[in-house]
Amino acid sequence: MAKQSKRFREALALVEDGKFYTADEAVELVKKTATAKFDETIEMHVRLGVDPKYADQQVRGAIVLPHGIGKTKRVLVFTTGEKAQEAEAAGADYVGSDDLVAKIQGGWFDFDVAIATPDMMRIIGRLGKLLGPRGLMPNPKLGTVTMDIAKAIGEQKAGKVEYRTDKQGNIHCPIGKKSFEDEKLRENYQTLLDTLIRVKPAAAKGQYIRSINLAATMGPGVPIQI
């Protein structure tokens, strides 16, 4: 078992054992536990009552949080011709086709999200084993395979985040930074929670939202009342 640092133990002492906090209390408290020297990310961890091994119980999608996540994403776009010009005008960091495929095959992954026009999927399909495990493969369900390149880039730059269940049925998603005002974190939190409730799989049985915690990058979890 990894040894806990003094800073972590001090942060953990701020969280009352066995207590479940309101969302407002949790936002305020999680910021107090973020004592690292950098602007820590605040993440929301939700345990769902689903079994992800069944396709009809998987929860996955993407949303634009009202206040972003405090990070400027580096956006790569696979496209050509007029759409390439559109992508550059919309603020894409990297635009190309075969040249970018070759670069990625050579081990380059200096970007945060990849977007593609539908005609490019035949070219980038061979990157599945490289981009898939990193969560970077363009996907029409997430709005990253589209002809509306400008809109997709704008959403990513504005703070669009992906959510998806892991093998245990948990969702881990950033909702902002310690430097955010409490109200902005609260609104981002509520937006994500409302979305998860809205996309509840019909096949999910029993209690759907099992637990919710907020945690800073280097801090302990703060449990929230369901």
C-alpha positions in Angstrom: 0.0 0.0 0.0 1.4 3.4 -1.0 2.3 5.6 1.9 0.2 8.7 2.2 1.9 12.1 2.2 1.6 14.5 5.1 -0.2 16.9 2.8 -2.7 14.2 1.8 -3.3 13.2 5.4 -4.0 16.8 6.3 -6.5 17.1 3.5 -8.1 13.8 4.4 -8.6 15.1 8.0 -10.9 17.9 6.6 -13.4 15.3 5.3 -15.5 14.0 8.2 -15.6 10.2 8.3 -18.9 8.8 7.4 -20.5 12.1 6.5 -22.2 12.8 3.2 -22.2 16.4 2.1 -24.6 18.5 0.0 -23.2 19.5 -3.4 -22.6 23.0 -2.2 -20.7 21.8 0.8 -18.7 19.3 -1.2 -17.6 22.0 -3.7 -16.4 24.3 -1.0 -14.7 21.4 0.9 -13.0 19.9 -2.2 -11.3 23.2 -2.9 -9.9 23.3 0.6 -8.4 19.9 0.1 -6.6 21.0 -3.1 -3.4 22.3 -1.5 -0.9 21.4 -4.2 1.2 24.3 -5.7 -0.6 24.0 -9.1 -4.2 24.6 -10.0 -5.6 21.2 -9.4 -8.4 19.7 -11.5 -11.7 18.9 -9.7 -13.1 15.6 -10.8 -16.5 14.0 -10.3 -16.6 10.3 -9.7 -20.0 8.6 -10.0 -20.7 4.9 -9.4 -23.6 3.7 -11.5 -25.9 0.7 -11.1 -25.0 -0.7 -14.5 -23.1 -3.7 -15.8 -20.9 -2.4 -18.6 -20.1 -5.8 -20.0 -23.6 -5.6 -21.5 -23.8 -3.3 -24.5 -27.2 -2.0 -23.5 -26.0 -0.9 -20.1 -22.9 1.1 -21.2 -23.1 4.8 -20.6 -21.0 7.0 -22.9 -21.3 10.4 -24.4 -20.0 13.9 -24.4 -21.3 17.3 -23.2 -20.2 20.9 -23.2 -20.0 22.0 -19.6 -21.4 25.6 -19.1 -18.0 26.9 -17.7 -15.6 24.5 -19.5 -12.9 22.7 -17.5 -10.2 25.3 -17.4 -8.0 23.7 -20.0 -7.4 24.6 -23.6 -7.5 21.5 -25.7 -5.2 20.9 -28.6 -7.5 19.9 -31.5 -6.4 17.8 -34.4 -8.6 17.5 -37.5 -8.4 14.9 -40.2 -9.8 16.4 -43.4 -8.8 17.9 -46.7 -9.8 20.7 -49.2 -12.4 23.3 -48.1 -13.0 21.5 -44.8 -9.3 21.9 -44.0 -9.5 25.6 -44.6 -12.7 25.6 -42.4 -10.8 23.8 -39.6 -7.9 26.2 -39.7 -10.3 29.2 -39.6 -12.1 27.6 -36.6 -8.9 27.3 -34.6 -7.8 23.7 -35.1 -4.2 23.2 -33.9 -3.3 20.5 -36.5 -5.0 19.8 -39.8 -4.1 17.1 -42.3 -4.8 13.6 -43.6 -2.2 11.0 -44.6 0.6 13.2 -43.2 -0.9 13.2 -39.7 -1.6 9.4 -40.0 2.1 8.8 -40.7 3.1 11.1 -37.9 0.9 9.3 -35.4 2.1 5.9 -36.6 5.6 7.3 -35.8 4.6 7.8 -32.1 3.4 11.4 -32.1 0.4 12.1 -29.8 0.8 15.8 -29.0 -3.0 16.6 -29.1 -6.0 16.2 -26.8 -8.8 15.4 -29.2 -9.1 14.2 -32.8 -12.0 15.2 -35.1 -12.5 13.8 -38.6 -14.9 14.3 -41.6 -16.6 11.0 -42.5 -14.6 10.5 -45.6 -11.4 10.3 -43.6 -12.4 7.3 -41.6 -11.2 4.9 -44.3 -7.7 6.5 -43.9 -7.5 6.7 -40.1 -9.2 3.3 -39.5 -5.7 1.8 -39.3 -4.9 4.0 -36.3 -7.6 2.3 -34.1 -5.1 0.3 -32.1 -3.1 3.5 -31.4 -5.8 6.0 -30.8 -8.5 3.7 -29.3 -6.7 2.9 -26.0 -5.9 6.6 -25.5 -9.5 7.7 -26.0 -8.5 9.7 -29.1 -10.3 7.8 -31.9 -12.9 10.0 -33.6 -16.4 8.7 -32.9 -19.7 9.9 -34.5 -21.5 9.2 -31.2 -19.3 11.8 -29.5 -19.6 14.3 -32.3 -16.0 13.9 -33.4 -16.9 12.5 -36.8 -18.8 15.2 -38.5 -19.1 17.5 -41.5 -19.8 20.4 -39.2 -16.1 20.9 -38.4 -16.4 24.5 -37.1 -19.1 23.5 -34.6 -17.1 20.5 -33.4 -13.9 22.5 -32.9 -15.8 25.2 -31.1 -17.4 22.7 -28.7 -14.0 21.2 -27.9 -12.4 24.5 -27.3 -15.3 25.6 -25.1 -14.8 22.6 -22.8 -16.6 19.6 -24.2 -15.8 16.5 -22.1 -16.4 12.8 -22.6 -17.9 10.6 -20.0 -17.9 6.8 -20.2 -18.3 3.9 -17.7 -15.2 1.9 -16.8 -15.3 -1.9 -16.3 -16.7 -1.4 -12.8 -19.5 1.0 -14.0 -17.8 4.1 -12.7 -17.7 7.5 -14.4 -14.7 9.7 -13.9 -14.9 13.2 -15.4 -13.3 16.6 -14.8 -15.7 19.5 -14.0 -13.2 22.4 -13.6 -10.2 23.7 -11.6 -9.7 24.7 -8.0 -9.4 28.3 -9.2 -13.1 28.2 -10.5 -15.7 30.1 -8.5 -17.8 27.7 -6.4 -20.9 28.5 -8.4 -19.2 27.6 -11.7 -18.1 24.2 -10.3 -21.6 23.7 -8.9 -23.2 24.4 -12.3 -20.8 22.1 -14.1 -21.4 19.4 -11.5 -25.2 19.7 -11.9 -25.0 19.7 -15.7 -23.0 16.4 -15.7 -25.3 14.8 -13.1 -28.4 15.8 -15.0 -26.9 14.3 -18.2 -26.0 11.0 -16.6 -29.6 10.7 -15.3 -31.1 11.6 -18.7 -29.0 8.9 -20.5 -29.8 6.1 -18.0 -30.0 2.9 -19.9 -33.4 1.3 -20.0 -31.8 -2.1 -19.1 -30.4 -0.7 -15.8 -32.1 -2.2 -12.8 -32.3 -1.1 -9.2 -30.7 2.1 -7.9 -29.0 3.9 -10.8 -26.8 6.5 -9.0 -25.0 4.5 -6.4 -22.5 7.1 -5.1 -21.0 10.5 -6.0 -17.6 11.9 -4.9 -15.7 15.1 -5.8 -11.9 15.0 -5.6 -9.1 17.3 -6.5 -6.1 15.9 -8.4 -4.0 15.3 -5.3 -6.8 15.1 -2.7 -9.2 12.7 -1.1 -12.8 12.1 -2.2 -15.6 14.1 -0.7 -18.8 12.0 -0.7 -22.1 13.7 -1.8 -25.6 12.9 -0.6 -27.6 11.0 -3.3 
